[in-house]
Amino acid sequence: MKGVTAIAKILKMESVEYLFCFPSNPLIDEAAKVGIKPILARTERGAVNMADGYTRIAGRGRIGVIATQYGPGIENAFGGVAHAYADSIPILVLPSGTERHMTNVHPSFPAAINYRNVTKWSAELNMAPRIPEMLRYAFRNLRTGKIGPVLLEIPTDVYSEEISDKEFEYSPILGQKSAGDPQDIKDAVKTLLSAKKPLLHVGQGVIQAEAWDELQEFAELLQIPVMTITPGKSAFPENHPLSIGNGGATVTGMVDHFLHEADLILGLGSTFHTSLMSCRIPAGKVLIQCTDDERDLNNEYALHHAVLGNPKLILRQLINEAKSQIASRDEYFANNVENEVAIQKKRWLEEWKPLLTSNEIPINPYRVIFELDHVLDKATTIMTHDSGNPRDQLIPFYNATHPNGYIGWGNSTQLGYSLGISIGAKLAAPDKTVVHVVGDAAIGMAGLDFETSVRAEAPIITIVLNNGVMGGYRDRMPNASEQFGTHLLGGNYMKFAESMGLESERIEKPDDIQRGIETALEANRRGKSALIEIMTKEESAFSRLS
């Protein structure tokens, strides 16, 4: 058989459902022949973002796969792959490459070399008989250890090269997981049980390991408040009495309170790196970190204890060890903190109630978030955001109550990213309602992929907060903003969405927001993507760490 046929068959064996792509690549037609559906995006970066969103939601080891042409195709995909690398999302990138006798000849673009700094593993497939071997390497790296993007460059003449039936031998790769060192577990629990006000600091690793049940059992066993950093949002139900919500670029009032009060912070599948994904940790805390990525350990903060391994396995070890150590003690710190959480939550929401229920015109963006939080069915919704103000305003106030009910992201903050991941998420979970909140700046980066959601039969809901400016940028470039209006934006996104085949509406009054959301939900039920353009004011208030 030809090399391209062998590759398509292996992808099918690995349960690949979709091939996110932008022509031309021989693999697209061949994948369709074996029952893998091509999803043609409007840009290569959009295709990568869709594969990223698919992987985040699909679970069970299913991987988003991207095919591009060589040269400009894989060059244009770089930003999307870099973003997946920053967020540790496993996607398989399969660009075609120049023919082998032209490899590294200027001006060819050797993808395997150029992508090494934004992939976990990057290589060139140099001959058809090595296809099973190289794809084993690829899927091993996608499913074992600290995960991230993998790239396998395939020269065009390898696609047409023959591989014999004898050489074609392949079995799907399951991947391996490691538990923590037993002594590290004992030391961590001993230190944890000696704390007076511990706090759980939860990240994306818990979601990727599907360890939400173990997390809840552990928190309830020891009665410890739980905060999530942005990529970990939805790992713990935010309507739970022990939940103190999200701590990233913006935070809930409960996170602000408990993070300062805590004497010990236990990180579970999270990074302690201060960024848009995780807020600053005040000085003077005992720090314990449990992660599957050794690069996170003793990074920005010095640790007192560390456990390296899969978060799901580590959590089970922590639960068992905690039960054992508690049984041999007269008392431990299991004070009832639920009342304290409730008091802090009530105080914080009362402070923000004027903005959340505002009747201002133009509409205050917090009123939009308040309506989304109350109208959407959390059990059937996947919510995400774009970067900048939509992220910072949404994250503290939208309550994620079910695993994978929210896609938090932001180690890289590329505008327009939320559209692609929303389409991918919808393809991974067609029974869910996928909603993303964007600013008007993001539409200019990725808006043409609204049409992709229609063509791919992946109906999503887009909420555009249109205030006509790049929120927050005026202060960063004051001279250019005043003289040349570099912070100003314009456009009628309702009409643009209609031209892309979406059902759309522009809303200018607060009392119409709920009806607009319900109309969009009805359009989704009929298989239609919908966009709600909401005319908002530029809001400068944010709930930040004090």
Secondary structure, 3 states (H helix, E strand, C coil): CEHHHHHHHHHHHCCCCEEEEECCCHHHHHHHHCCCEEEECCCHHHHHHHHHHHHHHHCCCCCEEEEECCCHHHHHCHHHHHHHHHCCCCEEEEEEECCHHHCCCCCCCCHHHHCHHHCCEEEECCCHHHHHHHHHHHHHHHHCCCCCCEEEEEEHHHHHCECCCCCCCCCCCCCCCCCCCHHHHHHHHHHHHCCCCEEEEECHHHHHCCCHHHHHHHHHHHCCCEEECHHHCCCCCCCCCCEEEEECCCECHHHHHHHHHCCEEEEECCCCCCCCCCCCCCCCCEEEEEECCHHHCCCCCCCCEEEECCHHHHHHHHHHHHHHHHHCCCCCCCCCCHHHHHHHHHHHHHHHHHHHCCCCCCECHHHHHHHHHHHCCHHHEEEEECCCHHHHHHHHHCCCCCCCCEECCCCCCCCCHHHHHHHHHHHHCCCCEEEEEEEHHHHHHHCCHHHHHHHCCCCCEEEEEECCECCCCCCCCHHHHHHHCCCECCCCHHHHHHHCCCEEEEECCHHHHHHHHHHHHHHHHCCCCEEEEEEECCCCCCCCCC
